[in-house]
Amino acid sequence: MTVQAAGGRQGVDWLRRRSLLMEVGIVALVALFLMFIVPLLLSGFRLNLMGRFLALAIAALGIDLIWGFTGLLSLGHGVFFALGGYALAMHMKLQIPATASSQLPEFMDLYGVTELPWFWRPFDSFPFAAIALMLIPGLMAGLLGYLVFRSRIRGVYFSILTQAMTIIFFNFFNGQQKLINGTNGLTGFKTILGATVSDAGTQRSIYLATILLLVAAYAVCRWLTSGRFGRLLMALRDDESRARFTGYNPTGFKVLVFAVSGALAGLAGAMFTLQSGIISPKAMDIAFSIEMVIWVAVGGRATLVGAVLGALVVNFGKSLLSEKFPDFWLFFLGGLFLGVVMFLPDGIVGLIRTQGVEWFRNLTGRSKQLSTYPSLEEDPEAQYERKNIDDRKSDG
């Protein structure tokens, strides 16, 4: 009995290693394709769009981590996205040429600010800004998560709380004209690490950096959702009360994954700001936070790769439809979302995993995947009896 169990476990471990190696290989091939082939196929404008959408895919991974695997539907991730964008934008606004008459950002001169606010000063350092763009939203998410999860707030109440958070931050940032330029946001960036932001070579480097960061974010999320920790997250998603009854305290685990998700959203916001050239309180709008959830729903929950695919498909769809049908492209987008909810509840990846596998089996001539015991399915007498039953049902 012990030998059989050990052999079975070794077989399972071997299958997991093989699956992991296949996934690593596929991710590496896709990353190489994006890095070396896609720039040859797209114009500079389209390549910039691709870079922005890849940055948004990092935020989608964070949403899938907490929603798909942990069951926490956040409708306020735009706040963490914007915090990361502001952290990097503040650094770039402080990179003023030495010939400028003032060392303050130009909007502060307009509002009569004579001294740089204290919280701006550390962002003159790029290492500080690089850490802060993930640390600040991560800590904010962790603090909010601790206050919420220790009170055992979950489900729709958690979603409403995160949505209320976006309203608070949106109104607060809108009103800070002197400090962060209010509704106009931060824009007009010139340099990053001494390189001109608008230069084609710099944009290409930013695009490549976005791909590498997306791969790193995917690796972190895959690591967190694998093994015992990943199974625990899914247990909390499916039946938190039962997990608590078995001796686990869900608060610490949920706070951790929510903080990681917030940090990923901050990283996405920074890379998106770097490529779009602007960050404003509009990123904290409720609609944008809901849109992040839609990306994951379209691609497929609890798949990770579906989150990336959904972010790219939806955003490229928005871009193309708005160009072709500027007056009513939103109707097409709304139809897409309704179609996914009604006909593809498991998203694109879910469709591929079910019907796609069967289609591949039929194409290659392989036997149909059996839903019950092979001996029973393939037994001639069982097939004969099944045919008789079907005939009687059709006659009756």
N, C-alpha and C positions, 0 to 999 in steps of 0.2 A: 504493500500500500504506500509506504514511504517512498520507495523507488519510483512508482508510477507518478506520485505527486511531484517528486523532484523532476522527473522527465517532462511532465506536463508544464511545470513552471519554466523549465529551460526552453521548451518550445514557444511558450508565450513571450519570454524575454527575447528570443531570436526573432520572432515576428515583429516585436516592437522595435528592435534595433534596425531590422530591414526597412520597416515603415519610416523610421526616423531618417535613415540614410537616403531613402527615396525622396522624402520631403526636403531634406537639405539640398540634394541635387537639383530638384525642380526649382527651389527658391534661388539657388545660385545661377541656374540657367536664365531664369526670368530677370534677375538683377543684371546679368551680363547683357542680355538683350536690350534692356532699358538704357544701359550705360553706353553701349557701343553701336547698336543698330538703330534705335529710335531717333537719336540726333541726326542720323543721315536721312531719315524719312520725313521729318517734320521741319517746318520753317521755324525761324526764331520765335515768332509769336506763339505758334502751337507748342513749341518746346517749353516756353515759359508757362503756358497753361498746364502742360503735363507736370511740370515741376510743382505748381501750386496744388494740383489735384493729388499728387503723391504726398505732399505735406498734409493735406486733409485726410489722406488714408491713415496717417499716424494717429490722428484723433479718432478715426473710426475703429482702429484696433483697441484703443482705450475703452470706447463704448462697448465693444463686443466683450471685452474682458469683464466688465461689471454687469452688463445686461445679459449677454448670451450665456456666460458661465456662472455668474453669481446671482442673477435674477434681480439686479438693482437697476431699475429704469430711471436714469438721470435725464432730466429735461433742462439742465442748467450748465452743461459742459462748455457753452460759449463763454462763460465767465473765465474758466481756466485757460481756454484758448486765447482770450484777449489779454489776460495777465502775462502770458508768455510772450505775446506779440509786443506789448508795451515795454516789457523788460529789455528786449533787444532794440526796440525803436528808441528808447531813451538813451541807450549807449550810442547809437548812430547819430542822434541829434546833437550829442555833445562833441562829435568829431568835426568841429568847425575849423576851417582853414585859419592859419596863423595871421593872415592878412585881414581877417574880419575885424570890424570895429568893436564888436561885442562878443564876449564868450558865452552869452546866453542864447538859447534857442530864440529864433526870430519872433515867435508869437508872444514870448514873455516881454520883449521890448514893446510890443503893441499894447499890452495891458499894464505897462508901467512897472513891471517887476525889475528890481535893481540888483537883487542878489539871488544866486542859484539856490533853490530850496534844498534843505539838508538831505532829503531822501533821493535827490537826483545825483548827488556827488559820487556815491560809490559806483554808479553805473558808467562813470568815465573809464573804468577798467573793464576790458573785454572778458578776462577770466571771471570776474564777479558777475557780469551780465550773463555769461554762458551758464553759470551755475544757477543764478537767480531765475532764469527763464523756465527752469524746471522745478527748482526748489520752492519758489513762492506759490505757484499753483498747486504743487504737491502738498505743501504744508496747509494751504487753505482747504484743500479737499480733505486732508486727514483730520483737521480740526472740526470741520463741518460733519464729517462722518462719525467722529467720536461722539459729538453731542447728540447726533441723531440715533446712531445705532445702540448706544448704551441705554437709550430710552425705548428700545425695541420698536422703533418706527420703521415701517417697511411698506411695500406695496404702493398703492396709489397715493398714500399720504407722503411717502418719501418723494415721489415724483412731483407732487404739488409743492413740497418744501423747496426742492431744487429750482422749480420754476419761479417761486417767490424770490429766491436768491438772485436770479437774473434781473428781475425788476428792480431790486434794491441797488445792485451794482450798476445797472444801466443808467438809472436816474442819478446816482452819485457821480459817475464819470462824466455824464453829460453836463453836470453843473460845475465842473472844475475847469473853468476857462483859463484862469491864470496859471494853473499848475500843469495841466496836460492838454490844453487847447480844447477842452470840452467836446462838443459835437463834431468839430472838425477833425479831431484826432491828430496823430503825428504822421507827418509825411515829409517829402523833400529830402530824403536821405542821400548823402553824397558818397561816403566811403564806408568800407568794412574791412578791418585789418589792413588799412592802407591802400586797398584796391577800390577802384571806382565801381560803384554798385551797378550803374547802367551799362558798363562795358560788356560786350558780348562774351568775352572770355571769362569774366567774373560770373556772369549769369550761368555759363556752362559749368563752372566749378560749383556753384550753389546747387545746380540741378543734380550733379553727381553726389554732392554731400547729402542731399535730400534722399536719394536712393539708398545710400549707405545707412543713414539714420532710420529709414523705414525698415530695412533688413534687421537692424539691431533691435528696433522696437518689436518686430515680429518675433525675433528670437527670445526676447524677454517674456513676451506674452505666452509663447509656446512653452517656455520653461515653467512659468507659473501655473499653466493649465495642465501640465503633465504630472504624472506620479500621484502620490498621496495628497499633495496640496490641491492639485486640480480636481481630484475626486471629492475632496472635502468641499471645494467651492460649489461643485454641482450638487452635492448633498444639501448644502445650504439653500441652493436655488430651488430644489425639488421639495424639500421638507425640512425647513429650519428647526421646527419644534422637535422633530425626531433627532436631528443632529445635536441639539442642545440636551436632549434627554440622555444621549449616549455619552455625555461628559465633555463635549466641546463648547467653548464659549465663542459664539460667532462674532462678537464685537471686534476683537483684534484682527481677525482674518478679513472682515469686511472693510475695516478702516484701512488696512494695508492695501488691498486691491483698489479701493477708491482713491487713495493717495497716488498710487502708481498710475491709475487712469487719468487723474488730474494732471500729473507731471507730463504724461504723454500728450495730453491736449495742449499744455503750455509749449512743449517742443514743437508741435504742429503749428501753433499760432506764430511762433518765432520764425519758422521757415517760410510760412505763408506770407508773413509781413515782409520778409527779406525779398521775396520774389514779386509781390504785388505792389510794394512801395508805399503802403499805407496801413495803419491800424487805427480804428476808431471804436467808440462804444457800440456801433452797429453790429460788431461781432458778438456783443452780449445780448442781442435781440433774441427773444424767445423762439422766433421762427427758425433761426439758424441752429439753435440747440435741438429743436425737433427734427430739423433736416439731417443732423448727424445720426439720429436714431433711424431715420428712413434709409440711409446708406446701408446700415447693417441689416435692416429688414430685407432690403432688395437683394443684397449679396447672400445672406444666410446667417442666422444667429449661431453662435457657439461653433464657428468654423475658422475664424481668424482670416483665412484667405478670402472668405466671403465678404468680410468687412472691407478689405482692400479693393476687391472687385466691385463691390457696390458703390464705394466712393468714386471710383474711376468712371463706372458706367453712368451713374446719375449725373455727375458733374459734367462729363463730356456731352451727355444728352442735353443738359441744360444749355450748354454753350452752343451746340449745333442747332438746336431748335430755336433758340432766341435769335440766331442769325438768319435762319430760313423763314421763320414765322414770328417776326417781332411783335405782332399784335395779339396773337393768341397762343403763344408757345406754352403758357402755363396750363392750358387745357390738356395739351399732350402730356405734360409732366404729371398732372393730376390723374390722368387716365392710366399712366404707367404705375403709379402708386396703388391705385384701386385694383388694377389687374394683379399686381404682386400679392396684395392682401387676400384677394378672393381666390386666385387660382394657383399661386405659388407661396403658400404659407411658410415653406422652409427656404424660400429664396432661390436664387440661381444655382448655388452650390447644392442645395437640397434636391433640386430637379436633376442635376447632373448625377448625383449619387444614386438616385433611384432609377429613373427612366434612362439616363445616360448609360448606366452599367448594362441594363438589359439590351439596349440598342447595340452596344459594343459586342455583347455576347452573340447576338443574332448575326451581326456583321461578320464576326470571325468564325461562326459556325460552332461555337461552344454550347454545351448543354445549358438548359435553363436553370437558374438558381432555384433550388427547391426550398419551399417554405416549411416542409415537415420531413419526416424520415425518408431518405432516398429509397430504401427497400419498399416502403409502402407506396410511394409515388410511382415507382417504375414497375411494380408488380403487375403482370398482365391481367390477372383476375380482378385486382382492385380497379384497373382502368376500365375493364368490361362492366363491372358493377356501377362505376361512376357514369359510364355512358348510358346504361339502362335507366339510371335515376334521372339523368338530364332529359332523356327521351320521354319518360313518363311525365315530367314536369311540363315539357312543351306540348304534349298531347292533352294534358288536363287543363 
